[in-house]
């Protein structure tokens, strides 16, 4: 099966520092039982034919091939988002790891997007909790702290997972359809709307879950009148010290979701745009003023399923680019956030997204490009990716508030996700009333995260911080503490 529109970019753009892997995690209310987790994985895996696939290289394109491989749960021993795809090796394109109370699903982005991974993880959690707690919940055991429906953010940030995973289509055969091809590759029929989505093995699709990161498009989309043209030259680029072995630097901030939502509503913007504006300010402050390049730009993914219904767990999303140039007007945080919202809204409509994707697919299906060998296509798509990166400072993604089916809902605490990053990026999601904002970067420096947390704290948000150790000194510090603990007083 040929890859979808987004996946070809991920294969061409992957590198040692950015293997195009993302992680979605759940923190349980107990230490994870590996044997039960393996049993739950076996059950879930059989319901997702897509996740059986391995990556193969053809003369003209990469393609997915079904396999008889079986996944094995492992303790977390590698650094986060370690490479999954290895050229010409028949290995699965995802892994499930556990550490203390945390269950993590890591996925190669060419296989699936954040929505598809979230479907898989929620079914895995549901199976695991049912195996561990076969007895029904006691009355009143459900956690009452999750925000009510009227506390949710704007539609593109609310996550509504398929309500009954047990009703997934057990009779699904083969791999799943390409929603890009269904909606954008041919002239769309007038009746190809919500009542005619491509089918798959995974039940109804969530309508409002953005993907972790989206593939770039070669042409900039149209910008609303009065907001100026897209700035490419002069866009600020964050620079820093690379981590010693190209591992991802990860810092997690946890906070009450309602506190941040109140700050966003006070500015009249969605939570995603509020956090993006805050990120812009954190980058500016941590850089000492940005220098000569006064424009900060971000890539924001949009889940296409909310406009073009699809049940497929394969990649199905696009990106919207937003920016702010300092020194050309009101640079207060509120003004920045509102400006970003004004840019984002018109570009995140079905009409604007369809225009953008049809342009990209026309480029992909040019007769000359189609007959070029795969290696040359990789070079061309890699150059497209480089050009896209030059016009970006950071990337952001918000999976929104996630509600799991019972009994998993009552047994899961925080949920988190993040991606291996070629530039500073944050990913956010909330569960059980806790918003987790995960910053990833290829650099050791975390000054922008410190500024981000400081501004939230000034706004009255209770923030807690956790960070991975990536430098030799940080790892040595942990080793020294461990040795001291073993020796004793």
FIKE-508275 format. One record per residue (C-alpha): residue in one letter; y, x, z. Coordinates in nm, 3 decimals, padded with zeros to 5 digits. Example, Ala and Ser with C-alpha at 12.3 -4.5 7.8 and 13.67 -1.06 7.14 Angstrom:
REM FIKE-508275
+------+---------+---------+---------+
! rest !       v !       u !       w !
+------+---------+---------+---------+
!    a ! -00.450 !  01.230 !  00.780 !
!    s ! -00.106 !  01.367 !  00.714 !
+------+---------+---------+---------+
REM end
This chain:
REM FIKE-508275
+------+---------+---------+---------+
! rest !       v !       u !       w !
+------+---------+---------+---------+
!    x !  00.000 !  00.000 !  00.000 !
!    x !  00.338 !  00.143 ! -00.102 !
!    x !  00.600 !  00.195 !  00.164 !
!    x !  00.890 ! -00.041 !  00.220 !
!    x !  01.251 !  00.034 !  00.132 !
!    x !  01.344 !  00.202 !  00.463 !
!    x !  01.028 !  00.408 !  00.514 !
!    x !  01.081 !  00.638 !  00.216 !
!    x !  01.409 !  00.759 !  00.368 !
!    x !  01.241 !  00.836 !  00.700 !
!    x !  00.979 !  01.053 !  00.532 !
!    x !  01.237 !  01.241 !  00.328 !
!    x !  01.471 !  01.291 !  00.624 !
!    x !  01.225 !  01.392 !  00.898 !
!    x !  01.253 !  01.743 !  01.044 !
!    x !  01.133 !  01.948 !  01.341 !
!    x !  01.433 !  01.836 !  01.545 !
!    x !  01.417 !  01.475 !  01.421 !
!    x !  01.055 !  01.369 !  01.357 !
!    x !  01.164 !  01.003 !  01.314 !
!    x !  00.973 !  00.882 !  01.617 !
!    x !  01.096 !  00.620 !  01.862 !
!    x !  00.966 !  00.505 !  02.199 !
!    x !  00.962 !  00.164 !  02.367 !
!    x !  00.858 !  00.163 !  02.735 !
!    x !  00.793 ! -00.073 !  03.022 !
!    x !  00.801 !  00.005 !  03.393 !
!    x !  00.533 ! -00.184 !  03.584 !
!    x !  00.533 ! -00.293 !  03.948 !
!    x !  00.234 ! -00.062 !  04.014 !
!    x !  00.083 !  00.270 !  03.902 !
!    x ! -00.084 !  00.220 !  03.565 !
!    x ! -00.464 !  00.193 !  03.551 !
!    x ! -00.566 !  00.403 !  03.244 !
!    x ! -00.905 !  00.232 !  03.198 !
!    x ! -00.755 ! -00.116 !  03.191 !
!    x ! -00.476 !  00.005 !  02.964 !
!    x ! -00.736 !  00.142 !  02.720 !
!    x ! -00.918 ! -00.192 !  02.721 !
!    x ! -00.591 ! -00.373 !  02.657 !
!    x ! -00.507 ! -00.133 !  02.375 !
!    x ! -00.842 ! -00.196 !  02.207 !
!    x ! -00.779 ! -00.570 !  02.220 !
!    x ! -00.422 ! -00.544 !  02.090 !
!    x ! -00.505 ! -00.292 !  01.819 !
!    x ! -00.757 ! -00.525 !  01.660 !
!    x ! -00.481 ! -00.782 !  01.609 !
!    x ! -00.244 ! -00.547 !  01.423 !
!    x ! -00.390 ! -00.428 !  01.090 !
!    x ! -00.066 ! -00.244 !  01.009 !
!    x ! -00.118 ! -00.011 !  01.304 !
!    x ! -00.458 !  00.094 !  01.163 !
!    x ! -00.283 !  00.266 !  00.872 !
!    x ! -00.255 !  00.637 !  00.801 !
!    x !  00.003 !  00.799 !  00.573 !
!    x ! -00.108 !  00.937 !  00.237 !
!    x !  00.081 !  01.123 ! -00.035 !
!    x !  00.053 !  01.015 ! -00.397 !
!    x !  00.193 !  01.174 ! -00.710 !
!    x !  00.496 !  00.943 ! -00.717 !
!    x !  00.523 !  00.784 ! -00.371 !
!    x !  00.385 !  00.792 ! -00.019 !
!    x !  00.160 !  00.503 !  00.070 !
!    x ! -00.022 !  00.354 !  00.370 !
!    x ! -00.401 !  00.345 !  00.373 !
!    x ! -00.624 !  00.147 !  00.606 !
!    x ! -00.846 !  00.352 !  00.839 !
!    x ! -01.129 !  00.315 !  01.087 !
!    x ! -00.961 !  00.535 !  01.349 !
!    x ! -00.934 !  00.405 !  01.705 !
!    x ! -00.641 !  00.479 !  01.939 !
!    x ! -00.692 !  00.643 !  02.278 !
!    x ! -00.456 !  00.606 !  02.573 !
!    x ! -00.345 !  00.944 !  02.711 !
!    x ! -00.141 !  01.066 !  03.008 !
!    x !  00.210 !  01.171 !  02.913 !
!    x !  00.188 !  01.546 !  02.857 !
!    x !  00.408 !  01.611 !  02.551 !
!    x !  00.784 !  01.579 !  02.546 !
!    x !  00.922 !  01.240 !  02.446 !
!    x !  00.911 !  01.140 !  02.078 !
!    x !  00.698 !  01.436 !  01.970 !
!    x !  00.602 !  01.436 !  01.602 !
!    x !  00.336 !  01.185 !  01.495 !
!    x !  00.308 !  01.230 !  01.119 !
!    x !  00.152 !  01.556 !  01.002 !
!    x !  00.122 !  01.621 !  00.631 !
!    x ! -00.223 !  01.549 !  00.488 !
!    x ! -00.377 !  01.470 !  00.828 !
!    x ! -00.542 !  01.131 !  00.869 !
!    x ! -00.403 !  01.039 !  01.208 !
!    x ! -00.265 !  00.713 !  01.343 !
!    x !  00.112 !  00.677 !  01.330 !
!    x !  00.157 !  00.561 !  01.688 !
!    x !  00.047 !  00.661 !  02.038 !
!    x !  00.027 !  00.493 !  02.378 !
!    x !  00.093 !  00.711 !  02.683 !
!    x !  00.133 !  00.643 !  03.053 !
!    x !  00.299 !  00.815 !  03.346 !
!    x !  00.292 !  00.675 !  03.699 !
!    x !  00.432 !  00.320 !  03.655 !
!    x !  00.544 !  00.356 !  03.296 !
!    x !  00.364 !  00.248 !  02.978 !
!    x !  00.514 !  00.387 !  02.657 !
!    x !  00.453 !  00.312 !  02.290 !
!    x !  00.570 !  00.578 !  02.043 !
!    x !  00.585 !  00.492 !  01.672 !
!    x !  00.658 !  00.685 !  01.354 !
!    x !  00.951 !  00.497 !  01.208 !
!    x !  00.804 !  00.488 !  00.857 !
!    x !  00.531 !  00.258 !  00.993 !
!    x !  00.729 ! -00.003 !  01.184 !
!    x !  01.071 ! -00.088 !  01.324 !
!    x !  01.176 ! -00.177 !  01.676 !
!    x !  01.089 ! -00.542 !  01.634 !
!    x !  00.737 ! -00.466 !  01.518 !
!    x !  00.689 ! -00.215 !  01.799 !
!    x !  00.821 ! -00.465 !  02.052 !
!    x !  00.566 ! -00.721 !  01.931 !
!    x !  00.288 ! -00.468 !  01.974 !
!    x !  00.408 ! -00.358 !  02.318 !
!    x !  00.452 ! -00.712 !  02.448 !
!    x !  00.097 ! -00.803 !  02.341 !
!    x ! -00.031 ! -00.481 !  02.498 !
!    x !  00.147 ! -00.558 !  02.827 !
!    x !  00.022 ! -00.916 !  02.822 !
!    x ! -00.339 ! -00.804 !  02.771 !
!    x ! -00.311 ! -00.532 !  03.034 !
!    x ! -00.164 ! -00.757 !  03.303 !
!    x ! -00.420 ! -01.029 !  03.234 !
!    x ! -00.699 ! -00.775 !  03.278 !
!    x ! -00.550 ! -00.641 !  03.600 !
!    x ! -00.455 ! -00.981 !  03.743 !
!    x ! -00.704 ! -01.237 !  03.611 !
!    x ! -00.604 ! -01.476 !  03.886 !
!    x ! -00.309 ! -01.710 !  03.812 !
!    x !  00.031 ! -01.633 !  03.960 !
!    x !  00.113 ! -01.785 !  04.293 !
!    x !  00.386 ! -02.051 !  04.290 !
!    x !  00.727 ! -01.889 !  04.308 !
!    x !  00.597 ! -01.542 !  04.218 !
!    x !  00.802 ! -01.519 !  03.898 !
!    x !  01.108 ! -01.300 !  03.934 !
!    x !  01.419 ! -01.520 !  03.961 !
!    x !  01.667 ! -01.239 !  03.885 !
!    x !  01.651 ! -01.245 !  03.505 !
!    x !  01.978 ! -01.374 !  03.350 !
!    x !  01.984 ! -01.738 !  03.251 !
!    x !  02.021 ! -01.842 !  02.889 !
!    x !  02.397 ! -01.888 !  02.923 !
!    x !  02.428 ! -01.525 !  03.037 !
!    x !  02.294 ! -01.384 !  02.714 !
!    x !  02.513 ! -01.182 !  02.484 !
!    x !  02.590 ! -01.276 !  02.125 !
!    x !  02.300 ! -01.376 !  01.895 !
!    x !  02.229 ! -01.034 !  01.742 !
!    x !  02.154 ! -00.899 !  02.089 !
!    x !  01.922 ! -01.165 !  02.229 !
!    x !  01.551 ! -01.095 !  02.192 !
!    x !  01.308 ! -01.382 !  02.163 !
!    x !  00.959 ! -01.241 !  02.122 !
!    x !  00.689 ! -01.456 !  01.968 !
!    x !  00.628 ! -01.708 !  02.239 !
!    x !  00.250 ! -01.716 !  02.232 !
!    x !  00.090 ! -01.387 !  02.123 !
!    x ! -00.255 ! -01.545 !  02.154 !
!    x ! -00.180 ! -01.751 !  01.843 !
!    x ! -00.144 ! -01.447 !  01.617 !
!    x ! -00.335 ! -01.496 !  01.296 !
!    x ! -00.680 ! -01.359 !  01.367 !
!    x ! -00.788 ! -01.407 !  01.007 !
!    x ! -00.524 ! -01.172 !  00.861 !
!    x ! -00.677 ! -00.934 !  00.608 !
!    x ! -00.545 ! -00.597 !  00.498 !
!    x ! -00.197 ! -00.467 !  00.563 !
!    x !  00.120 ! -00.672 !  00.588 !
!    x !  00.385 ! -00.765 !  00.332 !
!    x !  00.706 ! -00.582 !  00.244 !
!    x !  00.993 ! -00.816 !  00.335 !
!    x !  01.244 ! -00.606 !  00.137 !
!    x !  01.044 ! -00.673 ! -00.178 !
!    x !  01.004 ! -01.042 ! -00.094 !
!    x !  01.376 ! -01.106 ! -00.055 !
!    x !  01.563 ! -00.840 ! -00.252 !
!    x !  01.349 ! -00.677 ! -00.520 !
!    x !  01.338 ! -00.977 ! -00.752 !
!    x !  01.592 ! -01.249 ! -00.823 !
!    x !  01.570 ! -01.464 ! -00.515 !
!    x !  01.451 ! -01.818 ! -00.575 !
!    x !  01.678 ! -02.090 ! -00.448 !
!    x !  01.399 ! -02.228 ! -00.236 !
!    x !  01.306 ! -01.890 ! -00.081 !
!    x !  01.472 ! -01.958 !  00.250 !
!    x !  01.361 ! -02.013 !  00.605 !
!    x !  01.068 ! -02.227 !  00.497 !
!    x !  00.924 ! -01.950 !  00.277 !
!    x !  00.897 ! -01.630 !  00.481 !
!    x !  00.639 ! -01.362 !  00.405 !
!    x !  00.339 ! -01.401 !  00.632 !
!    x !  00.163 ! -01.150 !  00.854 !
!    x ! -00.085 ! -01.124 !  01.136 !
!    x !  00.164 ! -01.136 !  01.421 !
!    x !  00.295 ! -01.490 !  01.458 !
!    x !  00.655 ! -01.608 !  01.444 !
!    x !  00.917 ! -01.336 !  01.414 !
!    x !  01.189 ! -01.280 !  01.671 !
!    x !  01.519 ! -01.370 !  01.516 !
!    x !  01.763 ! -01.141 !  01.693 !
!    x !  01.615 ! -00.800 !  01.768 !
!    x !  01.792 ! -00.502 !  01.612 !
!    x !  01.585 ! -00.202 !  01.502 !
!    x !  01.616 !  00.136 !  01.672 !
!    x !  01.760 !  00.311 !  01.374 !
!    x !  01.809 !  00.212 !  01.016 !
!    x !  01.774 !  00.393 !  00.690 !
!    x !  02.104 !  00.490 !  00.527 !
!    x !  02.227 !  00.329 !  00.209 !
!    x !  02.392 !  00.543 ! -00.058 !
!    x !  02.695 !  00.321 ! -00.108 !
!    x !  02.941 !  00.215 !  00.161 !
!    x !  02.969 ! -00.159 !  00.205 !
!    x !  03.293 ! -00.348 !  00.159 !
!    x !  03.531 ! -00.348 !  00.450 !
!    x !  03.747 ! -00.642 !  00.560 !
!    x !  04.102 ! -00.644 !  00.436 !
!    x !  04.352 ! -00.463 !  00.657 !
!    x !  04.097 ! -00.230 !  00.818 !
!    x !  04.132 !  00.051 !  00.567 !
!    x !  03.877 !  00.232 !  00.356 !
!    x !  03.577 !  00.416 !  00.488 !
!    x !  03.667 !  00.761 !  00.617 !
!    x !  03.416 !  01.032 !  00.528 !
!    x !  03.621 !  01.351 !  00.525 !
!    x !  03.762 !  01.416 !  00.870 !
!    x !  03.490 !  01.233 !  01.063 !
!    x !  03.432 !  01.407 !  01.395 !
!    x !  03.093 !  01.578 !  01.426 !
!    x !  02.951 !  01.649 !  01.770 !
!    x !  02.828 !  02.005 !  01.805 !
!    x !  02.640 !  02.176 !  02.083 !
!    x !  02.358 !  02.405 !  02.190 !
!    x !  02.024 !  02.311 !  02.040 !
!    x !  01.738 !  02.255 !  02.283 !
!    x !  01.505 !  02.560 !  02.290 !
!    x !  01.203 !  02.399 !  02.119 !
!    x !  01.376 !  02.113 !  01.934 !
!    x !  01.270 !  01.860 !  02.195 !
!    x !  01.493 !  01.557 !  02.247 !
!    x !  01.737 !  01.561 !  02.537 !
!    x !  01.707 !  01.223 !  02.711 !
!    x !  01.933 !  01.073 !  02.977 !
!    x !  01.872 !  00.717 !  03.103 !
!    x !  02.140 !  00.505 !  03.267 !
!    x !  02.030 !  00.188 !  03.450 !
!    x !  02.268 ! -00.083 !  03.568 !
!    x !  02.293 ! -00.459 !  03.630 !
!    x !  02.319 ! -00.629 !  03.291 !
!    x !  02.556 ! -00.898 !  03.415 !
!    x !  02.814 ! -00.642 !  03.529 !
!    x !  02.836 ! -00.486 !  03.183 !
!    x !  02.831 ! -00.824 !  03.012 !
!    x !  03.131 ! -00.930 !  03.221 !
!    x !  03.327 ! -00.624 !  03.105 !
!    x !  03.242 ! -00.699 !  02.741 !
!    x !  03.343 ! -01.064 !  02.773 !
!    x !  03.670 ! -00.964 !  02.935 !
!    x !  03.752 ! -00.776 !  02.614 !
!    x !  03.629 ! -01.064 !  02.395 !
!    x !  03.353 ! -00.863 !  02.226 !
!    x !  02.974 ! -00.844 !  02.218 !
!    x !  02.793 ! -00.604 !  02.448 !
!    x !  02.691 ! -00.384 !  02.155 !
!    x !  03.051 ! -00.333 !  02.042 !
!    x !  03.167 ! -00.281 !  02.401 !
!    x !  02.908 ! -00.008 !  02.458 !
!    x !  02.992 !  00.145 !  02.119 !
!    x !  03.363 !  00.158 !  02.201 !
!    x !  03.278 !  00.312 !  02.537 !
!    x !  03.065 !  00.570 !  02.357 !
!    x !  03.356 !  00.657 !  02.126 !
!    x !  03.581 !  00.713 !  02.426 !
!    x !  03.315 !  00.922 !  02.601 !
!    x !  03.282 !  01.146 !  02.294 !
!    x !  03.659 !  01.185 !  02.268 !
!    x !  03.705 !  01.270 !  02.635 !
!    x !  03.411 !  01.511 !  02.648 !
!    x !  03.534 !  01.695 !  02.338 !
!    x !  03.879 !  01.758 !  02.480 !
!    x !  04.055 !  01.545 !  02.218 !
!    x !  03.840 !  01.566 !  01.900 !
!    x !  04.045 !  01.845 !  01.740 !
!    x !  04.142 !  01.806 !  01.374 !
!    x !  03.896 !  01.524 !  01.298 !
!    x !  04.028 !  01.216 !  01.475 !
!    x !  03.783 !  00.959 !  01.334 !
!    x !  03.464 !  00.864 !  01.515 !
!    x !  03.206 !  00.663 !  01.319 !
!    x !  02.879 !  00.499 !  01.423 !
!    x !  02.580 !  00.346 !  01.250 !
!    x !  02.474 !  00.008 !  01.396 !
!    x !  02.142 ! -00.151 !  01.290 !
!    x !  02.104 ! -00.520 !  01.211 !
!    x !  01.770 ! -00.699 !  01.225 !
!    x !  01.735 ! -00.878 !  00.892 !
!    x !  01.482 ! -01.126 !  01.032 !
!    x !  01.759 ! -01.331 !  01.188 !
!    x !  01.889 ! -01.411 !  00.836 !
!    x !  01.579 ! -01.365 !  00.619 !
!    x !  01.280 ! -01.496 !  00.817 !
!    x !  00.981 ! -01.263 !  00.822 !
!    x !  00.672 ! -01.230 !  01.036 !
!    x !  00.595 ! -00.877 !  00.918 !
!    x !  00.611 ! -00.592 !  01.173 !
!    x !  00.707 ! -00.347 !  00.898 !
!    x !  01.060 ! -00.210 !  00.871 !
!    x !  01.309 ! -00.482 !  00.791 !
!    x !  01.665 ! -00.396 !  00.886 !
!    x !  01.991 ! -00.257 !  00.752 !
!    x !  02.288 ! -00.074 !  00.900 !
!    x !  02.656 ! -00.145 !  00.936 !
!    x !  02.899 !  00.144 !  00.972 !
!    x !  03.197 !  00.109 !  01.207 !
!    x !  03.470 !  00.360 !  01.287 !
!    x !  03.792 !  00.420 !  01.477 !
!    x !  04.065 !  00.671 !  01.397 !
!    x !  04.266 !  00.784 !  01.697 !
!    x !  04.643 !  00.823 !  01.675 !
!    x !  04.692 !  00.542 !  01.422 !
!    x !  04.753 !  00.250 !  01.653 !
!    x !  04.637 !  00.115 !  01.988 !
!    x !  04.373 !  00.353 !  02.128 !
!    x !  04.295 !  00.159 !  02.446 !
!    x !  03.929 !  00.082 !  02.509 !
!    x !  03.980 ! -00.291 !  02.455 !
!    x !  04.160 ! -00.240 !  02.124 !
!    x !  03.888 ! -00.004 !  02.002 !
!    x !  03.613 ! -00.252 !  02.088 !
!    x !  03.792 ! -00.542 !  01.920 !
!    x !  03.853 ! -00.332 !  01.610 !
!    x !  03.486 ! -00.241 !  01.591 !
!    x !  03.392 ! -00.608 !  01.629 !
!    x !  03.629 ! -00.704 !  01.344 !
!    x !  03.462 ! -00.447 !  01.118 !
!    x !  03.106 ! -00.535 !  01.220 !
!    x !  03.111 ! -00.916 !  01.194 !
!    x !  03.191 ! -00.956 !  00.821 !
!    x !  02.939 ! -00.686 !  00.728 !
!    x !  02.657 ! -00.843 !  00.932 !
!    x !  02.649 ! -01.168 !  00.733 !
!    x !  02.353 ! -01.262 !  00.510 !
!    x !  02.569 ! -01.236 !  00.197 !
!    x !  02.707 ! -00.889 !  00.275 !
!    x !  02.369 ! -00.755 !  00.380 !
!    x !  02.198 ! -00.892 !  00.068 !
!    x !  02.458 ! -00.729 ! -00.159 !
!    x !  02.409 ! -00.395 !  00.012 !
!    x !  02.030 ! -00.406 !  00.001 !
!    x !  02.012 ! -00.518 ! -00.360 !
!    x !  02.228 ! -00.217 ! -00.455 !
!    x !  01.999 !  00.020 ! -00.271 !
!    x !  01.682 ! -00.129 ! -00.416 !
!    x !  01.830 ! -00.108 ! -00.768 !
!    x !  01.888 !  00.260 ! -00.700 !
!    x !  01.531 !  00.301 ! -00.570 !
!    x !  01.381 !  00.129 ! -00.876 !
!    x !  01.581 !  00.307 ! -01.146 !
!    x !  01.334 !  00.389 ! -01.429 !
!    x !  01.417 !  00.761 ! -01.417 !
!    x !  01.371 !  00.779 ! -01.041 !
!    x !  01.042 !  00.590 ! -01.054 !
!    x !  00.879 !  00.842 ! -01.291 !
!    x !  00.992 !  01.147 ! -01.094 !
!    x !  00.725 !  01.318 ! -00.882 !
!    x !  00.730 !  01.243 ! -00.513 !
!    x !  00.856 !  01.591 ! -00.420 !
!    x !  01.169 !  01.547 ! -00.632 !
!    x !  01.222 !  01.199 ! -00.489 !
!    x !  01.207 !  01.353 ! -00.141 !
!    x !  01.482 !  01.597 ! -00.237 !
!    x !  01.704 !  01.318 ! -00.377 !
!    x !  01.653 !  01.090 ! -00.077 !
!    x !  01.706 !  01.386 !  00.156 !
!    x !  02.042 !  01.453 ! -00.010 !
!    x !  02.132 !  01.084 !  00.031 !
!    x !  02.050 !  01.116 !  00.401 !
!    x !  02.262 !  01.434 !  00.436 !
!    x !  02.557 !  01.261 !  00.270 !
!    x !  02.516 !  00.965 !  00.505 !
!    x !  02.504 !  01.191 !  00.811 !
!    x !  02.830 !  01.359 !  00.716 !
!    x !  03.007 !  01.027 !  00.755 !
!    x !  02.871 !  00.958 !  01.106 !
!    x !  02.949 !  01.086 !  01.452 !
!    x !  02.695 !  00.890 !  01.655 !
!    x !  02.437 !  00.612 !  01.622 !
!    x !  02.379 !  00.312 !  01.846 !
!    x !  02.121 !  00.037 !  01.881 !
!    x !  02.079 ! -00.256 !  02.118 !
!    x !  01.749 ! -00.440 !  02.144 !
!    x !  01.911 ! -00.695 !  02.374 !
!    x !  01.751 ! -00.893 !  02.655 !
!    x !  01.373 ! -00.906 !  02.630 !
!    x !  01.167 ! -01.187 !  02.783 !
!    x !  00.791 ! -01.133 !  02.803 !
!    x !  00.521 ! -01.401 !  02.832 !
!    x !  00.374 ! -01.464 !  03.174 !
!    x !  00.204 ! -01.306 !  03.358 !
!    x !  00.354 ! -00.984 !  03.212 !
!    x !  00.710 ! -01.104 !  03.273 !
!    x !  00.660 ! -01.103 !  03.649 !
!    x !  00.486 ! -00.763 !  03.655 !
!    x !  00.729 ! -00.564 !  03.440 !
!    x !  01.052 ! -00.425 !  03.580 !
!    x !  01.278 ! -00.217 !  03.357 !
!    x !  01.222 ! -00.180 !  02.983 !
!    x !  01.361 !  00.112 !  02.785 !
!    x !  01.369 !  00.250 !  02.436 !
!    x !  01.506 !  00.557 !  02.262 !
!    x !  01.467 !  00.760 !  01.944 !
!    x !  01.443 !  01.125 !  01.848 !
!    x !  01.798 !  01.195 !  01.734 !
!    x !  01.966 !  01.418 !  01.477 !
!    x !  02.302 !  01.335 !  01.641 !
!    x !  02.403 !  01.190 !  01.980 !
!    x !  02.276 !  00.835 !  02.005 !
!    x !  02.226 !  00.562 !  02.258 !
!    x !  01.973 !  00.280 !  02.259 !
!    x !  01.990 ! -00.009 !  02.504 !
!    x !  01.781 ! -00.303 !  02.615 !
!    x !  01.755 ! -00.518 !  02.926 !
!    x !  01.478 ! -00.682 !  03.123 !
!    x !  01.452 ! -00.824 !  03.472 !
!    x !  01.832 ! -00.823 !  03.495 !
!    x !  01.854 ! -00.444 !  03.446 !
!    x !  02.025 ! -00.294 !  03.141 !
!    x !  01.897 !  00.051 !  03.047 !
!    x !  02.109 !  00.267 !  02.815 !
!    x !  01.913 !  00.569 !  02.691 !
!    x !  02.107 !  00.860 !  02.542 !
!    x !  01.927 !  01.104 !  02.315 !
!    x !  02.061 !  01.416 !  02.151 !
!    x !  01.939 !  01.739 !  01.987 !
!    x !  02.179 !  01.928 !  02.215 !
!    x !  02.146 !  02.038 !  02.577 !
!    x !  02.500 !  01.928 !  02.670 !
!    x !  02.543 !  01.588 !  02.834 !
!    x !  02.921 !  01.575 !  02.891 !
!    x !  02.955 !  01.257 !  02.683 !
!    x !  02.695 !  01.083 !  02.901 !
!    x !  02.879 !  01.189 !  03.214 !
!    x !  03.203 !  01.039 !  03.079 !
!    x !  03.022 !  00.721 !  02.974 !
!    x !  02.876 !  00.675 !  03.324 !
!    x !  03.209 !  00.757 !  03.487 !
!    x !  03.395 !  00.490 !  03.287 !
!    x !  03.132 !  00.231 !  03.371 !
!    x !  03.158 !  00.319 !  03.740 !
!    x !  03.538 !  00.288 !  03.723 !
!    x !  03.484 ! -00.059 !  03.578 !
!    x !  03.279 ! -00.157 !  03.882 !
!    x !  02.929 ! -00.109 !  03.736 !
!    x !  02.656 !  00.030 !  03.963 !
!    x !  02.499 !  00.306 !  03.752 !
!    x !  02.192 !  00.517 !  03.826 !
!    x !  02.102 !  00.823 !  03.617 !
!    x !  01.774 !  00.994 !  03.524 !
!    x !  01.741 !  01.290 !  03.284 !
!    x !  01.467 !  01.498 !  03.126 !
!    x !  01.469 !  01.876 !  03.171 !
!    x !  01.477 !  02.073 !  02.847 !
!    x !  01.623 !  02.418 !  02.915 !
!    x !  01.429 !  02.714 !  03.057 !
!    x !  01.637 !  02.711 !  03.377 !
!    x !  01.573 !  02.340 !  03.431 !
!    x !  01.199 !  02.376 !  03.374 !
!    x !  01.189 !  02.682 !  03.603 !
!    x !  01.364 !  02.483 !  03.874 !
!    x !  01.090 !  02.218 !  03.861 !
!    x !  00.818 !  02.487 !  03.863 !
!    x !  00.972 !  02.656 !  04.167 !
!    x !  00.983 !  02.325 !  04.356 !
!    x !  00.622 !  02.250 !  04.258 !
!    x !  00.504 !  02.595 !  04.371 !
!    x !  00.686 !  02.558 !  04.702 !
!    x !  00.521 !  02.220 !  04.757 !
!    x !  00.177 !  02.368 !  04.692 !
!    x !  00.232 !  02.666 !  04.926 !
!    x !  00.383 !  02.451 !  05.199 !
!    x !  00.605 !  02.563 !  05.488 !
+------+---------+---------+---------+
REM end
